[in-house]
Amino acid sequence: MTWYQAKEYCEEHGGYLADILSQEEQDIATELASNVNVNVWIGGIRYGTQNHFLWLDQTPVESSYTNWYQGQPYHAAGGTVCMNMIIEWNYRWNDASCSSLCGSICKIKEQL
């Protein structure tokens, strides 16, 4: 599914595309992704000419934990680019065309 389809899928299931804010969350996301053995979308996006990625709550990705693969993010400003985790890179982060096809990692909102 595309990044937008993955976002919608997570929302339909009571959650959102995952923001990964710590090594512990990265470890959990890596374990989940490795169970399905596909590249997966996470909730980071860079719109248009912005120079930074944002999580879906508009928090800058760089304001906390990051796990970019060496040389990433790669795409120059100018188009919308989304974040995924790549199998071959031990699930480190990549910037990719939002229309690429991947699985998804969702965070489900806790029910009170």
Steps between C-alpha positions, in 0.01 A plus 500: 500500500608861449585722800157666474323163487705384800404816692133438422530131594641588842229762559227251403635268770501764775863605472751691292821434308765455765725774622816344642624706790750269675726200451240291684232598246746434215566152640126427516442631146795296370366184661152556355636578154734202499202272569346598164837541321409810296605864493253700709370855511532707816332833571763748382447731203665801344273730300614694195786738566536430873847404613388272781278200559200513731313228685123504445449710814725764336792433739833526314655155457843639591374625839549157659635155415593434136615188319581612145712272285836649402451767232129540574286698463610512139235686301556872454223740600240558233249219524305314764701205633399242759694284749532125499714228660707283264559127555845501340609786727401318821178706506683833513312798362479612139328782314300371205235596252166489682359294211743210559339181626577381855333354805427718803575532869205645690478627856162431650355763729460372853136456602409635841 
